[in-house]
Amino acid sequence: MTGPNLRNKDNLEFDIRVIQPDEGFPEVQMNSPVGEQSGRIRIALPYWENVQEALASASRMSQPWVKQSVALDTLDPISEMGETLFTGLFEGGREILYRRALEVAESEGMGLRLRLQITDPELAALPWEFMYDRRAAMFIGLSTRSSLIRTLPTAYPTLPPSDLSTLKMLVINTTLNGDVYVKEEIERLRNLQDYFPQLEIEVIGSVTDKYDFLESITRYKSHILHIIGTGMVIGQNRQALPIGWQGDLPNAPIEDLDPKHLVPGNQLADILRENPRFRLVTFSAAYTEQLAAEIAVNIPAVVGIRSAMTSRSYITFMEGMYQALLKGQLLDTAITAGRQEIDLKNPGSREWGLPVFYMQAAEGILLVEAPESAKTTEPIGLTPQAPISRSQPPQDPKILRTWQKLTATLEVYERNLLALEEDKTRYGEKTPKFIDDEIEKTNVMIADIKDQMDAIG
């Protein structure tokens, strides 16, 4: 989303440092605009099997209409996992500190930037982007009041100089596949130039090996490096970027690949350190969250992708993020915009939590100033997000779980309705009958769920 609800002022900083001692629960230290807190995170590790089960559902509900995707006898596993992460991090006095900081930021017309620094690989691997605040009925990753970034315990790299009047993007397709979605992603990135004259894009349609890839990075002087392809796991907490590949590689044996077609994370970090002009690197590529962490040492901002996403969500996220950025939003705010676009355009999906964002800068990063036309014109069909119906949860614990199930289901139906109505607007008088039928059925289901909620409330 790039509507007026998103801020382009800088945010107040809320620093969170998590460490894993030799024994016991992880320790957390918080430094906020309203004070400090420390304590233990009471999440029993290993928690990974539960996380993997929840993440498996992230893209399960990514079809255009997903009426049956949340059964009435189950809760959303992502929100359950997210609530566990949130309550573990913000427990007791730490939750009070967090809510007071939100209030102060709101009173000053600013947002709250949560800087999450985790040194332990097992803890860092947890999907903190899915943290769910049950009291506010809001995922932190979708909130317009705060943003979540990851940082590393290293000195921040120097931001390359920029006049903010022009933004140059280098797009490199690292595959040799003639995938229709790769072509669509490149075409949509090119289309951004029609709405944002300050954007200049150079596209490398394919690179044959890592030497070709390196030569392309060195030759083109750009602010953003946008990499299309896939990552692959090459060891514990290690990933690599295959170059000039065909087929499905994320789980292929590393010994089956010619070294000239594989760039491990440490090599990629070295390459980028020697080309320090990049302000942002985005991986439109699965299995790149570890790659993002490795190169963030040398790059001010990096976006990686946890596990795999549907092609539709890749494109939706990148388009929403870049549109917000080109309208003069700070980079962490633009990341939230990309997440919100997935939440709106792919109803029922939780893939918005799969992008992992590292920002190594002392304050928000503004990559380009928006022209006056972009400040008043909503490009490429962006639609402001309508509020989702929510009522106050009942106090009786006997009916609270039923209310939570109904709320999760209602949210999916309402997202479906937004997508259907957007399609109806696009088709106009030529709207297919099945879309009208789906809208009617969805409205009936929404009304029925609301009646059930009123009855138990």
C-alpha positions as a Markdown table, in Angstrom:
| # | Residue | x | y | z |
|---|---|---|---|---|
| 1 | Met | 0.0 | 0.0 | 0.0 |
| 2 | Thr | 1.2 | 3.5 | -0.6 |
| 3 | Gly | -1.9 | 5.4 | 0.6 |
| 4 | Pro | -1.8 | 8.3 | 3.1 |
| 5 | Asn | -1.9 | 6.0 | 6.1 |
| 6 | Leu | 1.8 | 5.2 | 5.5 |
| 7 | Arg | 4.3 | 7.6 | 6.9 |
| 8 | Asn | 7.3 | 9.1 | 5.2 |
| 9 | Lys | 8.6 | 10.8 | 8.3 |
| 10 | Asp | 11.4 | 9.1 | 10.1 |
| 11 | Asn | 10.4 | 6.8 | 12.9 |
| 12 | Leu | 11.3 | 6.6 | 16.6 |
| 13 | Glu | 13.8 | 3.8 | 17.3 |
| 14 | Phe | 13.0 | 0.8 | 19.5 |
| 15 | Asp | 16.2 | -1.4 | 19.7 |
| 16 | Ile | 15.8 | -5.1 | 20.6 |
| 17 | Arg | 18.9 | -7.3 | 21.2 |
| 18 | Val | 18.4 | -11.0 | 21.7 |
| 19 | Ile | 21.2 | -13.3 | 22.7 |
| 20 | Gln | 21.3 | -17.0 | 23.6 |
| 21 | Pro | 23.3 | -17.8 | 26.8 |
| 22 | Asp | 25.1 | -21.1 | 27.3 |
| 23 | Glu | 22.1 | -22.3 | 29.4 |
| 24 | Gly | 18.5 | -21.3 | 29.9 |
| 25 | Phe | 16.1 | -19.2 | 27.9 |
| 26 | Pro | 17.3 | -16.5 | 25.5 |
| 27 | Glu | 17.9 | -13.1 | 27.0 |
| 28 | Val | 16.5 | -9.8 | 25.5 |
| 29 | Gln | 17.5 | -6.2 | 26.1 |
| 30 | Met | 15.3 | -3.4 | 24.9 |
| 31 | Asn | 16.1 | 0.3 | 24.5 |
| 32 | Ser | 13.2 | 2.5 | 23.6 |
| 33 | Pro | 12.2 | 6.2 | 23.5 |
| 34 | Val | 10.4 | 5.7 | 26.9 |
| 35 | Gly | 13.0 | 3.6 | 28.8 |
| 36 | Glu | 14.7 | 0.2 | 28.9 |
| 37 | Gln | 13.8 | -3.3 | 29.8 |
| 38 | Ser | 15.5 | -6.7 | 29.9 |
| 39 | Gly | 14.6 | -10.3 | 30.7 |
| 40 | Arg | 14.1 | -13.7 | 29.3 |
| 41 | Ile | 12.2 | -14.9 | 26.2 |
| 42 | Arg | 10.3 | -17.9 | 27.4 |
| 43 | Ile | 10.0 | -19.8 | 24.1 |
| 44 | Ala | 11.2 | -23.3 | 24.6 |
| 45 | Leu | 13.6 | -24.4 | 21.9 |
| 46 | Pro | 13.6 | -26.5 | 19.8 |
| 47 | Tyr | 10.5 | -24.7 | 18.5 |
| 48 | Trp | 11.4 | -25.3 | 14.9 |
| 49 | Glu | 9.1 | -28.2 | 14.0 |
| 50 | Asn | 6.1 | -26.1 | 15.1 |
| 51 | Val | 7.4 | -23.1 | 13.0 |
| 52 | Gln | 7.9 | -25.3 | 9.9 |
| 53 | Glu | 4.3 | -26.6 | 10.2 |
| 54 | Ala | 3.0 | -23.1 | 10.4 |
| 55 | Leu | 5.1 | -21.8 | 7.6 |
| 56 | Ala | 3.9 | -24.6 | 5.4 |
| 57 | Ser | 0.4 | -22.9 | 5.5 |
| 58 | Ala | 1.7 | -19.5 | 4.5 |
| 59 | Ser | 1.1 | -20.0 | 0.8 |
| 60 | Arg | -1.6 | -22.7 | 1.1 |
| 61 | Met | -4.3 | -20.0 | 0.8 |
| 62 | Ser | -3.0 | -18.2 | -2.2 |
| 63 | Gln | -5.7 | -18.9 | -4.8 |
| 64 | Pro | -7.9 | -16.1 | -6.0 |
| 65 | Trp | -10.8 | -17.1 | -3.7 |
| 66 | Val | -10.2 | -19.1 | -0.7 |
| 67 | Lys | -13.5 | -19.6 | 1.1 |
| 68 | Gln | -12.6 | -23.0 | 2.3 |
| 69 | Ser | -9.0 | -22.3 | 3.3 |
| 70 | Val | -9.7 | -21.6 | 7.0 |
| 71 | Ala | -11.9 | -24.3 | 8.5 |
| 72 | Leu | -14.3 | -23.3 | 11.3 |
| 73 | Asp | -12.8 | -25.9 | 13.7 |
| 74 | Thr | -9.2 | -24.6 | 13.4 |
| 75 | Leu | -7.3 | -21.5 | 14.1 |
| 76 | Asp | -4.9 | -19.8 | 11.7 |
| 77 | Pro | -1.5 | -21.6 | 12.5 |
| 78 | Ile | 0.4 | -18.5 | 11.4 |
| 79 | Ser | -1.4 | -16.2 | 13.9 |
| 80 | Glu | -0.9 | -18.8 | 16.6 |
| 81 | Met | 2.8 | -19.0 | 15.9 |
| 82 | Gly | 3.0 | -15.2 | 15.6 |
| 83 | Glu | 1.3 | -14.8 | 19.0 |
| 84 | Thr | 3.8 | -17.1 | 20.6 |
| 85 | Leu | 6.7 | -15.1 | 19.2 |
| 86 | Phe | 5.1 | -11.8 | 20.2 |
| 87 | Thr | 4.3 | -12.8 | 23.8 |
| 88 | Gly | 7.7 | -14.4 | 24.2 |
| 89 | Leu | 9.5 | -11.2 | 23.1 |
| 90 | Phe | 7.1 | -8.7 | 24.7 |
| 91 | Glu | 6.3 | -10.2 | 28.1 |
| 92 | Gly | 5.3 | -8.3 | 31.2 |
| 93 | Gly | 7.2 | -5.0 | 31.5 |
| 94 | Arg | 8.5 | -5.3 | 28.0 |
| 95 | Glu | 5.0 | -5.3 | 26.6 |
| 96 | Ile | 4.2 | -2.1 | 28.7 |
| 97 | Leu | 7.3 | -0.5 | 27.3 |
| 98 | Tyr | 6.4 | -1.4 | 23.7 |
| 99 | Arg | 2.8 | 0.0 | 24.0 |
| 100 | Arg | 4.0 | 3.2 | 25.7 |
| 101 | Ala | 6.6 | 3.7 | 22.9 |
| 102 | Leu | 3.8 | 3.2 | 20.3 |
| 103 | Glu | 1.7 | 5.9 | 22.1 |
| 104 | Val | 4.6 | 8.3 | 22.2 |
| 105 | Ala | 5.4 | 7.8 | 18.5 |
| 106 | Glu | 1.7 | 8.3 | 17.6 |
| 107 | Ser | 1.5 | 11.5 | 19.6 |
| 108 | Glu | 4.5 | 12.9 | 17.7 |
| 109 | Gly | 3.0 | 11.9 | 14.3 |
| 110 | Met | 5.7 | 9.2 | 13.7 |
| 111 | Gly | 6.0 | 5.5 | 13.6 |
| 112 | Leu | 8.0 | 3.1 | 15.7 |
| 113 | Arg | 10.9 | 1.3 | 14.1 |
| 114 | Leu | 11.6 | -2.0 | 15.8 |
| 115 | Arg | 15.3 | -2.9 | 15.3 |
| 116 | Leu | 15.7 | -6.6 | 15.9 |
| 117 | Gln | 19.3 | -7.8 | 16.4 |
| 118 | Ile | 19.8 | -11.6 | 17.0 |
| 119 | Thr | 23.2 | -13.2 | 16.9 |
| 120 | Asp | 22.3 | -16.8 | 17.6 |
| 121 | Pro | 21.5 | -18.5 | 14.2 |
| 122 | Glu | 18.7 | -20.7 | 15.6 |
| 123 | Leu | 16.9 | -17.8 | 17.1 |
| 124 | Ala | 17.5 | -15.6 | 14.0 |
| 125 | Ala | 16.0 | -18.4 | 11.9 |
| 126 | Leu | 12.6 | -17.9 | 13.7 |
| 127 | Pro | 10.1 | -15.9 | 11.5 |
| 128 | Trp | 9.8 | -12.8 | 13.7 |
| 129 | Glu | 8.1 | -11.1 | 10.8 |
| 130 | Phe | 4.9 | -13.0 | 11.7 |
| 131 | Met | 4.7 | -11.6 | 15.3 |
| 132 | Tyr | 1.0 | -11.2 | 16.1 |
| 133 | Asp | -0.3 | -8.8 | 18.7 |
| 134 | Arg | -3.6 | -10.4 | 19.8 |
| 135 | Arg | -4.6 | -7.4 | 21.9 |
| 136 | Ala | -4.4 | -5.1 | 18.9 |
| 137 | Ala | -5.6 | -7.9 | 16.5 |
| 138 | Met | -2.7 | -7.0 | 14.2 |
| 139 | Phe | 0.4 | -8.6 | 12.7 |
| 140 | Ile | 3.4 | -6.4 | 13.4 |
| 141 | Gly | 4.6 | -6.9 | 9.8 |
| 142 | Leu | 1.4 | -5.3 | 8.5 |
| 143 | Ser | 1.1 | -2.5 | 11.0 |
| 144 | Thr | 1.2 | 1.1 | 9.8 |
| 145 | Arg | 2.2 | 2.2 | 13.3 |
| 146 | Ser | 5.5 | 0.4 | 13.4 |
| 147 | Ser | 8.0 | -1.3 | 11.1 |
| 148 | Leu | 10.2 | -4.3 | 11.8 |
| 149 | Ile | 13.8 | -4.5 | 10.5 |
| 150 | Arg | 16.7 | -6.9 | 11.3 |
| 151 | Thr | 20.1 | -5.6 | 12.0 |
| 152 | Leu | 23.6 | -7.1 | 12.5 |
| 153 | Pro | 26.1 | -6.5 | 15.3 |
| 154 | Thr | 28.5 | -4.8 | 13.0 |
| 155 | Ala | 29.3 | -1.2 | 12.0 |
| 156 | Tyr | 26.9 | 0.2 | 9.6 |
| 157 | Pro | 28.2 | 0.5 | 6.0 |
| 158 | Thr | 28.6 | 4.0 | 4.6 |
| 159 | Leu | 25.6 | 5.1 | 2.5 |
| 160 | Pro | 26.8 | 5.9 | -1.0 |
| 161 | Pro | 26.2 | 9.5 | -2.0 |
| 162 | Ser | 23.0 | 10.2 | -3.9 |
| 163 | Asp | 21.2 | 13.3 | -5.1 |
| 164 | Leu | 17.8 | 11.7 | -4.6 |
| 165 | Ser | 16.5 | 13.0 | -8.0 |
| 166 | Thr | 17.2 | 9.8 | -9.9 |
| 167 | Leu | 17.0 | 6.2 | -8.9 |
| 168 | Lys | 18.9 | 3.6 | -11.0 |
| 169 | Met | 17.9 | 0.0 | -10.8 |
| 170 | Leu | 19.8 | -3.0 | -12.3 |
| 171 | Val | 17.7 | -6.1 | -12.8 |
| 172 | Ile | 19.5 | -9.4 | -13.3 |
| 173 | Asn | 17.8 | -12.6 | -14.2 |
| 174 | Thr | 20.2 | -15.4 | -12.9 |
| 175 | Thr | 18.2 | -18.2 | -14.5 |
| 176 | Leu | 18.1 | -19.6 | -18.1 |
| 177 | Asn | 14.4 | -20.5 | -17.7 |
| 178 | Gly | 11.9 | -18.9 | -20.1 |
| 179 | Asp | 9.5 | -18.7 | -17.2 |
| 180 | Val | 6.4 | -16.6 | -17.9 |
| 181 | Tyr | 6.5 | -15.2 | -14.4 |
| 182 | Val | 10.1 | -14.0 | -14.9 |
| 183 | Lys | 9.0 | -12.2 | -18.0 |
| 184 | Glu | 6.0 | -10.7 | -16.2 |
| 185 | Glu | 8.1 | -9.5 | -13.3 |
| 186 | Ile | 10.6 | -7.8 | -15.7 |
| 187 | Glu | 7.7 | -6.2 | -17.6 |
| 188 | Arg | 6.1 | -4.9 | -14.5 |
| 189 | Leu | 9.3 | -3.4 | -13.3 |
| 190 | Arg | 9.8 | -1.7 | -16.6 |
| 191 | Asn | 6.2 | -0.3 | -16.4 |
| 192 | Leu | 7.1 | 1.5 | -13.2 |
| 193 | Gln | 9.1 | 4.0 | -15.4 |
| 194 | Asp | 5.8 | 5.1 | -17.0 |
| 195 | Tyr | 4.6 | 6.4 | -13.7 |
| 196 | Phe | 7.8 | 7.4 | -12.1 |
| 197 | Pro | 10.1 | 9.4 | -14.4 |
| 198 | Gln | 12.9 | 9.5 | -11.8 |
| 199 | Leu | 13.4 | 5.7 | -12.2 |
| 200 | Glu | 15.9 | 4.3 | -14.7 |
| 201 | Ile | 16.0 | 0.5 | -15.2 |
| 202 | Glu | 18.6 | -1.6 | -16.9 |
| 203 | Val | 17.7 | -5.3 | -17.4 |
| 204 | Ile | 20.1 | -8.1 | -17.9 |
| 205 | Gly | 17.9 | -10.8 | -19.4 |
| 206 | Ser | 20.2 | -13.7 | -18.4 |
| 207 | Val | 23.7 | -14.4 | -17.2 |
| 208 | Thr | 25.5 | -17.6 | -18.1 |
| 209 | Asp | 27.8 | -18.0 | -15.0 |
| 210 | Lys | 29.1 | -16.1 | -12.0 |
| 211 | Tyr | 31.8 | -14.3 | -14.0 |
| 212 | Asp | 29.1 | -12.9 | -16.3 |
| 213 | Phe | 27.1 | -12.0 | -13.2 |
| 214 | Leu | 30.1 | -10.2 | -11.7 |
| 215 | Glu | 30.9 | -8.3 | -14.9 |
| 216 | Ser | 27.3 | -7.1 | -15.1 |
| 217 | Ile | 27.4 | -5.8 | -11.5 |
| 218 | Thr | 30.7 | -4.0 | -12.1 |
| 219 | Arg | 29.7 | -2.5 | -15.4 |
| 220 | Tyr | 26.3 | -0.9 | -14.5 |
| 221 | Lys | 26.3 | 2.0 | -12.0 |
| 222 | Ser | 23.0 | 1.5 | -10.1 |
| 223 | His | 21.5 | 2.2 | -6.7 |
| 224 | Ile | 19.4 | -0.9 | -6.5 |
| 225 | Leu | 20.4 | -4.4 | -7.5 |
| 226 | His | 17.3 | -6.6 | -8.2 |
| 227 | Ile | 18.1 | -10.3 | -8.5 |
| 228 | Ile | 15.6 | -12.7 | -10.1 |
| 229 | Gly | 16.2 | -16.4 | -9.6 |
| 230 | Thr | 16.4 | -18.8 | -6.7 |
| 231 | Gly | 18.8 | -19.5 | -3.8 |
| 232 | Met | 19.7 | -22.9 | -2.6 |
| 233 | Val | 20.8 | -24.4 | 0.7 |
| 234 | Ile | 24.5 | -25.5 | 0.8 |
| 235 | Gly | 24.9 | -26.2 | 4.5 |
| 236 | Gln | 23.6 | -25.4 | 8.0 |
| 237 | Asn | 22.6 | -21.7 | 7.9 |
| 238 | Arg | 24.3 | -21.3 | 4.5 |
| 239 | Gln | 22.8 | -20.5 | 1.1 |
| 240 | Ala | 24.2 | -19.8 | -2.3 |
| 241 | Leu | 23.0 | -18.1 | -5.5 |
| 242 | Pro | 23.0 | -20.4 | -8.6 |
| 243 | Ile | 23.8 | -18.6 | -11.8 |
| 244 | Gly | 22.7 | -19.6 | -15.3 |
| 245 | Trp | 20.7 | -22.6 | -14.1 |
| 246 | Gln | 17.8 | -24.5 | -15.5 |
| 247 | Gly | 15.3 | -26.5 | -13.6 |
| 248 | Asp | 14.5 | -26.9 | -9.9 |
| 249 | Leu | 17.7 | -26.4 | -7.8 |
| 250 | Pro | 17.0 | -25.4 | -4.2 |
| 251 | Asn | 17.6 | -28.9 | -2.8 |
| 252 | Ala | 20.0 | -30.2 | -5.5 |
| 253 | Pro | 23.3 | -31.7 | -4.2 |
| 254 | Ile | 26.0 | -29.0 | -4.3 |
| 255 | Glu | 28.5 | -31.4 | -5.8 |
| 256 | Asp | 26.3 | -31.7 | -8.9 |
| 257 | Leu | 26.9 | -28.0 | -9.7 |
| 258 | Asp | 29.8 | -26.5 | -11.6 |
| 259 | Pro | 31.5 | -24.0 | -9.3 |
| 260 | Lys | 31.3 | -21.3 | -11.9 |
| 261 | His | 27.5 | -21.6 | -11.7 |
| 262 | Leu | 27.3 | -21.1 | -7.9 |
| 263 | Val | 28.0 | -18.0 | -5.8 |
| 264 | Pro | 28.0 | -18.7 | -2.0 |
| 265 | Gly | 26.9 | -16.0 | 0.3 |
| 266 | Asn | 30.4 | -15.0 | 1.4 |
| 267 | Gln | 31.6 | -14.6 | -2.2 |
| 268 | Leu | 28.5 | -12.5 | -3.0 |
| 269 | Ala | 29.3 | -10.3 | 0.0 |
| 270 | Asp | 32.9 | -9.9 | -1.2 |
| 271 | Ile | 31.7 | -8.9 | -4.7 |
| 272 | Leu | 29.3 | -6.3 | -3.3 |
| 273 | Arg | 31.8 | -4.9 | -0.9 |
| 274 | Glu | 34.0 | -4.1 | -3.9 |
| 275 | Asn | 31.0 | -2.3 | -5.5 |
| 276 | Pro | 29.8 | -0.2 | -2.6 |
| 277 | Arg | 27.5 | 2.1 | -4.6 |
| 278 | Phe | 24.4 | -0.2 | -4.1 |
| 279 | Arg | 22.0 | 1.1 | -1.4 |
| 280 | Leu | 19.5 | -1.7 | -1.7 |
| 281 | Val | 19.7 | -5.3 | -2.9 |
| 282 | Thr | 16.5 | -7.2 | -3.4 |
| 283 | Phe | 16.3 | -11.0 | -4.0 |
| 284 | Ser | 13.2 | -11.9 | -5.9 |
| 285 | Ala | 14.3 | -15.4 | -5.2 |
| 286 | Ala | 13.4 | -18.3 | -2.8 |
| 287 | Tyr | 15.8 | -19.5 | -0.1 |
| 288 | Thr | 17.7 | -16.2 | 0.2 |
| 289 | Glu | 17.1 | -15.1 | 3.8 |
| 290 | Gln | 20.6 | -16.3 | 4.8 |
| 291 | Leu | 22.1 | -14.7 | 1.7 |
| 292 | Ala | 20.5 | -11.5 | 2.8 |
| 293 | Ala | 22.1 | -11.8 | 6.2 |
| 294 | Glu | 25.5 | -12.4 | 4.8 |
| 295 | Ile | 25.6 | -9.5 | 2.4 |
| 296 | Ala | 23.9 | -7.1 | 4.8 |
| 297 | Val | 27.4 | -6.6 | 6.4 |
| 298 | Asn | 28.4 | -4.6 | 3.3 |
| 299 | Ile | 25.0 | -3.2 | 2.0 |
| 300 | Pro | 22.8 | -0.7 | 3.7 |
| 301 | Ala | 19.6 | -2.6 | 3.0 |
| 302 | Val | 18.8 | -6.1 | 1.8 |
| 303 | Val | 15.6 | -8.0 | 1.2 |
| 304 | Gly | 15.7 | -11.8 | 1.1 |
| 305 | Ile | 12.9 | -14.4 | 0.9 |
| 306 | Arg | 12.4 | -17.1 | 3.5 |
| 307 | Ser | 11.7 | -20.5 | 1.9 |
| 308 | Ala | 9.6 | -20.2 | -1.3 |
| 309 | Met | 6.8 | -17.9 | -2.4 |
| 310 | Thr | 4.2 | -18.2 | -5.2 |
| 311 | Ser | 5.2 | -16.2 | -8.3 |
| 312 | Arg | 2.2 | -14.0 | -7.8 |
| 313 | Ser | 3.3 | -12.9 | -4.4 |
| 314 | Tyr | 6.8 | -12.2 | -5.5 |
| 315 | Ile | 5.6 | -9.8 | -8.1 |
| 316 | Thr | 2.9 | -8.3 | -5.8 |
| 317 | Phe | 5.4 | -7.6 | -3.0 |
| 318 | Met | 8.1 | -6.1 | -5.3 |
| 319 | Glu | 5.7 | -3.9 | -7.1 |
| 320 | Gly | 4.1 | -2.6 | -3.9 |
| 321 | Met | 7.5 | -2.0 | -2.3 |
| 322 | Tyr | 8.9 | -0.1 | -5.2 |
| 323 | Gln | 5.8 | 2.0 | -5.8 |
| 324 | Ala | 5.9 | 3.2 | -2.1 |
| 325 | Leu | 9.7 | 3.8 | -2.4 |
| 326 | Leu | 9.3 | 5.8 | -5.5 |
| 327 | Lys | 6.6 | 7.9 | -3.9 |
| 328 | Gly | 9.2 | 9.1 | -1.4 |
| 329 | Gln | 8.5 | 6.6 | 1.4 |
| 330 | Leu | 11.3 | 5.5 | 3.7 |
| 331 | Leu | 12.6 | 2.1 | 2.9 |
| 332 | Asp | 11.3 | 0.2 | 5.9 |
| 333 | Thr | 7.9 | 1.8 | 5.3 |
| 334 | Ala | 8.0 | 0.7 | 1.7 |
| 335 | Ile | 8.7 | -2.9 | 2.9 |
| 336 | Thr | 5.5 | -2.7 | 4.9 |
| 337 | Ala | 3.7 | -1.5 | 1.8 |
| 338 | Gly | 4.9 | -4.5 | -0.1 |
| 339 | Arg | 3.6 | -6.8 | 2.6 |
| 340 | Gln | 0.3 | -5.1 | 2.7 |
| 341 | Glu | 0.0 | -5.5 | -1.1 |
| 342 | Ile | 0.3 | -9.3 | -0.8 |
| 343 | Asp | -2.3 | -9.2 | 2.1 |
| 344 | Leu | -4.7 | -7.3 | -0.1 |
| 345 | Lys | -4.1 | -8.8 | -3.5 |
| 346 | Asn | -3.6 | -12.4 | -2.5 |
| 347 | Pro | -6.4 | -12.8 | 0.0 |
| 348 | Gly | -5.9 | -15.5 | 2.6 |
| 349 | Ser | -2.2 | -15.9 | 1.9 |
| 350 | Arg | 0.3 | -15.3 | 4.7 |
| 351 | Glu | 3.2 | -15.0 | 2.3 |
| 352 | Trp | 3.6 | -11.3 | 3.2 |
| 353 | Gly | 5.7 | -12.5 | 6.2 |
| 354 | Leu | 8.2 | -14.4 | 4.0 |
| 355 | Pro | 10.3 | -11.4 | 3.0 |
| 356 | Val | 13.2 | -10.8 | 5.4 |
| 357 | Phe | 14.5 | -7.2 | 5.6 |
| 358 | Tyr | 17.9 | -6.1 | 6.9 |
| 359 | Met | 18.7 | -2.4 | 7.2 |
| 360 | Gln | 22.2 | -1.3 | 8.4 |
| 361 | Ala | 21.6 | 2.4 | 8.8 |
| 362 | Ala | 21.3 | 4.7 | 11.8 |
| 363 | Glu | 18.0 | 6.1 | 10.5 |
| 364 | Gly | 15.4 | 5.5 | 7.8 |
| 365 | Ile | 16.7 | 5.3 | 4.3 |
| 366 | Leu | 15.2 | 7.6 | 1.6 |
| 367 | Leu | 16.3 | 6.4 | -1.8 |
| 368 | Val | 14.6 | 9.0 | -4.0 |
| 369 | Glu | 12.4 | 12.0 | -3.7 |
| 370 | Ala | 8.9 | 11.7 | -5.3 |
| 371 | Pro | 7.9 | 14.0 | -8.1 |
| 372 | Glu | 4.8 | 16.1 | -7.5 |
| 373 | Ser | 2.8 | 13.9 | -9.9 |
| 374 | Ala | 3.5 | 10.7 | -8.0 |
| 375 | Lys | 2.4 | 12.3 | -4.7 |
| 376 | Thr | -1.1 | 12.8 | -6.0 |
| 377 | Thr | -1.6 | 10.0 | -8.5 |
| 378 | Glu | -2.1 | 6.4 | -7.4 |
| 379 | Pro | -0.2 | 4.2 | -10.0 |
| 380 | Ile | -0.7 | 0.8 | -11.4 |
| 381 | Gly | -4.0 | 0.0 | -9.8 |
| 382 | Leu | -3.1 | 0.3 | -6.2 |
| 383 | Thr | -6.2 | 0.3 | -4.0 |
| 384 | Pro | -6.3 | 1.7 | -0.5 |
| 385 | Gln | -6.9 | -1.1 | 2.0 |
| 386 | Ala | -10.4 | -1.2 | 3.4 |
| 387 | Pro | -10.7 | -1.9 | 7.1 |
| 388 | Ile | -11.4 | -5.4 | 8.2 |
| 389 | Ser | -14.4 | -5.9 | 10.4 |
| 390 | Arg | -13.4 | -6.7 | 14.0 |
| 391 | Ser | -15.3 | -6.7 | 17.2 |
| 392 | Gln | -14.0 | -6.7 | 20.8 |
| 393 | Pro | -13.1 | -10.2 | 22.0 |
| 394 | Pro | -15.4 | -11.7 | 24.6 |
| 395 | Gln | -14.1 | -11.9 | 28.2 |
| 396 | Asp | -15.5 | -15.4 | 28.8 |
| 397 | Pro | -12.6 | -17.8 | 28.0 |
| 398 | Lys | -15.2 | -20.5 | 27.2 |
| 399 | Ile | -16.3 | -18.7 | 24.1 |
| 400 | Leu | -13.1 | -16.8 | 23.3 |
| 401 | Arg | -11.7 | -19.6 | 21.2 |
| 402 | Thr | -14.9 | -19.8 | 19.1 |
| 403 | Trp | -14.8 | -16.1 | 18.6 |
| 404 | Gln | -11.1 | -16.3 | 17.5 |
| 405 | Lys | -12.0 | -19.0 | 14.9 |
| 406 | Leu | -14.8 | -16.9 | 13.5 |
| 407 | Thr | -12.6 | -13.8 | 13.4 |
| 408 | Ala | -9.9 | -15.6 | 11.4 |
| 409 | Thr | -12.5 | -17.0 | 9.0 |
| 410 | Leu | -14.2 | -13.6 | 8.6 |
| 411 | Glu | -10.9 | -11.9 | 7.8 |
| 412 | Val | -10.4 | -14.4 | 4.9 |
| 413 | Tyr | -13.9 | -13.8 | 3.5 |
| 414 | Glu | -13.5 | -10.1 | 3.6 |
| 415 | Arg | -10.2 | -10.2 | 1.9 |
| 416 | Asn | -11.8 | -12.4 | -0.8 |
| 417 | Leu | -14.6 | -9.8 | -1.2 |
| 418 | Leu | -12.1 | -7.0 | -1.8 |
| 419 | Ala | -10.3 | -9.0 | -4.5 |
| 420 | Leu | -13.6 | -9.9 | -6.2 |
| 421 | Glu | -14.9 | -6.4 | -6.2 |
| 422 | Glu | -11.6 | -5.2 | -7.6 |
| 423 | Asp | -12.0 | -7.7 | -10.4 |
| 424 | Lys | -15.5 | -6.5 | -11.0 |
| 425 | Thr | -14.3 | -2.9 | -11.3 |
| 426 | Arg | -11.7 | -4.0 | -13.7 |
| 427 | Tyr | -14.1 | -5.8 | -16.0 |
| 428 | Gly | -16.9 | -3.2 | -15.7 |
| 429 | Glu | -19.9 | -4.1 | -17.9 |
| 430 | Lys | -18.1 | -7.3 | -19.1 |
| 431 | Thr | -17.8 | -8.8 | -15.7 |
| 432 | Pro | -18.2 | -12.6 | -16.0 |
| 433 | Lys | -21.3 | -14.0 | -14.2 |
| 434 | Phe | -19.2 | -16.3 | -12.0 |
| 435 | Ile | -17.6 | -13.2 | -10.4 |
| 436 | Asp | -21.0 | -11.7 | -9.6 |
| 437 | Asp | -22.1 | -15.1 | -8.2 |
| 438 | Glu | -18.9 | -15.3 | -6.0 |
| 439 | Ile | -19.5 | -11.8 | -4.7 |
| 440 | Glu | -23.1 | -12.7 | -3.7 |
| 441 | Lys | -22.1 | -15.9 | -2.0 |
| 442 | Thr | -19.2 | -14.2 | -0.2 |
| 443 | Asn | -21.5 | -11.5 | 1.1 |
| 444 | Val | -23.9 | -14.1 | 2.4 |
| 445 | Met | -21.1 | -15.9 | 4.2 |
| 446 | Ile | -19.8 | -12.7 | 5.8 |
| 447 | Ala | -23.3 | -11.8 | 7.1 |
| 448 | Asp | -23.7 | -15.4 | 8.5 |
| 449 | Ile | -20.3 | -15.2 | 10.3 |
| 450 | Lys | -21.1 | -11.8 | 11.7 |
| 451 | Asp | -24.5 | -13.1 | 13.0 |
| 452 | Gln | -22.7 | -15.9 | 14.7 |
| 453 | Met | -20.2 | -13.5 | 16.3 |
| 454 | Asp | -23.1 | -11.2 | 17.5 |
| 455 | Ala | -24.8 | -14.3 | 19.0 |
| 456 | Ile | -21.8 | -15.2 | 21.1 |
| 457 | Gly | -20.8 | -11.7 | 21.9 |
